[in-house]
Amino acid sequence: MRKVHPGACVSETAWERSNSGVGGGGDGGDAVVLTVWKKSLLPNCHGFTVFDTNRGNLVFRVDNYIAGNKDHILLMDAAGTPLITIRRKRLSLGDTWLVFKGEDESLKPLFTARKNVSILNNSNNKCLAQLLSSSGTGNMKKEVAYEIEGCYARRCCTFYSKNRSKVAEIKMKEGEAGRVAFGADIFRLIVQPEMDTALAMAFLILLDHMFRSR
């Protein structure tokens, strides 16, 4: 599957592009705008297809052949190279997920993702999820690395780093003519240079599984 979209390029992985544009740099520059399509390019699959909005290149894929397997997701680049594994944490209280680099789940997870549940049903609490990372060499204490606020059902979310910097956003995608929204299955992921786009996409997938409507 060499060409799935006009101008699609599969010669380098998204992780390799992390210092050169689409991968989400860290050395300054403009925000990366991705178009997220909640659909697999392969027939009879469930997943996501993600394009670079400006260039039209295919950037990320999620292709799940087993519709019922919602507890294990693999984020791939355009060529099908595994970038990030997302797995629901077994025997845990609440909705908790583990995020691993690549496919090796024997390694220490990059993040533990936790769905935020307000017991008091406080409408002022906008936090949807927290991403925790281990502090230091031990694995006992975890600190909040990212927080996501907003409403995923409306495709209106903001990702904040631990110092409350806005590092990514999810927004509805609108057409050029008449500014008509495409709907909930096609939307935008805007990633600032200091955030890796593969991680931002992994966090979006987590939101979709935590707050899926169908």
N, C-alpha and C positions, 0 to 999 in steps of 0.2 A: 504494500500500500504506500507507494512513493508519493502520490499526489492526491490529496483529498480536498483541496481548496486552492483557488487560484493563488499562485505564488508560494504554496506550502513548501517549507524546507525542513528536512529531517536529518541534516548532516551533523548537527551538534545537539547535545542534550541541554535541557533547560538549566540543569545544575552548572554546566560549563559556561552558560551565558550569564551566570550570576554576577560576573564582573564586567559584562559588556552589553548591557541593555535589557533584553527580555527577561533574563533571569533575576533581575532585581538587584542592582548594584550595591552600593554602599560607599561609592566614591563621588556622590553628587549626581547631577543630571536631572532629567525630567521624570515625572511619574510614568509608570507603565500602565497602559489601559488595555485590559483584556476583555474580549467578548466571550461570555460563558453561555454555552448552549447545553441545557439539561437533557442531553440525548447522546447516546453512543452512535458512532459512525457505522458500527457493525450491526447487521440485522440480528434481531432477537436478543439484543443485549440492552442492559440498563447502565447508564453512566453519564459522563460529561464529555463534551468536546469544547476545547478552549482555544481561541484564536487571538493573535496580536491584532488589536483593532486597527492600528495604523498601517501595518504591513500586510495583513491578511494571512500571515503564516500560522500554521497549526503549532501550538505550543505544548498543550497538555491533553492527556486522554485518561478516561476512566471507563473501562469496559468490563462489566460484570455479567458473566454468562448465566449465573445462578441468581435469579431474581430474589429468592428467599434468603440469600446469604447477605445480610445487611450489617453484619458485625465485623467484616474484614474487607477493607478497601485498599486497592493499590493505585497510587497516582503514578502515571507514566509520562514520559516526554513524547514528542511526536513520533519518534522511531520505535516506541514501545519499551524503552529502557526504564526499569523501575526506579523511581525517585524517592517515594515516601510510602510507607505502609501505615495504615490506620486500623487499629483493632480495638474493639470494645473490651474493657477490662472485666474479666470474669470475677464473679463473687464479690462485687463491690457495691457499696451503698450509693444509690443515685445513678445518674447517667455519666459514666466515666470512661474515657478512651485513652489509648496510648498511641503516641506518634513516633515512628522509627524512621531513620534514614535508610533508604534502599529496601531490601527484602529481608534482611537478617534481623529477626525478632529476638535473637539471643543477646543482642547488644543492649546497652542501656538506652531507654527511650529518650528521644530529644525532649518531649513534652508529655505531660499528663493533662488531658483536657477534661474539664468538669463543667457540666451543665449547671447553670445557676438556677436554683429553685427558691423562690421567696415564700417562706412558710406563712408569713403575714399577708401575702398577696398585695404587697406594696406597689402601687402603680408608679411610684417615683423611682423605683429601682429599675434602671434601664439595662443592667448587665445581663447578657444572655449566657455568656460562658467565660471561663477563665482558663488560661493556659499556664500550667505550672512547670517550672524547671527546677532541677535539683541544684542546690547551692553547695559549693565546695566539692570535696571528693567523696563525701558520704552520700548516702541515698535516703537519709532519714528526714532531713528538713527540705521542704520545697518552698519556693517563693513564686509569686505571681510574675510571669514574664510578659503576658499580654492579657488584655480584657477586650471583649467584644460587646458593644452596646447597640441597641436599636431594635428593629423588627425584621426578622428574616422573611416572614411571610410576605411583607411588603417590599422585600429586596432593598432595605434601607438600613445598613449597618456600618458601624465605624470600628476599626481595630485600633487599639491604643497600646503602646509599649508601657513598660513599668514606670516610666517617668512621665506618662500621660501625653506622649507625642502621638499625633495621628499618623499611623503608618500605612493604613489601607482602608478602602471603603467598598461597600457593595451598593450599587445603585441600579434602578430600572434603566433599561436601554430604550432610547427614544429614536424614532425615525427622523430623517431630515425634513421630509415634507409634512408640515402640520404638527410636528413634534408629537407624533402618536406613539404611545408606549407599545412595545412588542408583546408584553405579557410576562408572566412569572418564569417562563422556561428559557427566556433569552434575556440576559442582564449583563451588567458590567462589573468588573473587579478592577479597581484603581489602586495601584501599589506604589508607594513612595520609594525613592532610591535606597533608603536605609533598610527596607524590608525585602527579604528574599521572596520572589513571586511563587516559588514552589511551596514554601511554607504558607503563604497567604492563601493559595489555592487549597492546600490541605485543611486549613482552618475553615474555609468556606464549605468544604465537603463535610466537615464535622457539624457545622450548623445545619446543613441539609438533613443529616441523620438525626440530630437532636430535635429538630423542629419541623420534620417533614410533614406535609399535609396530605401526601398520597404516596 
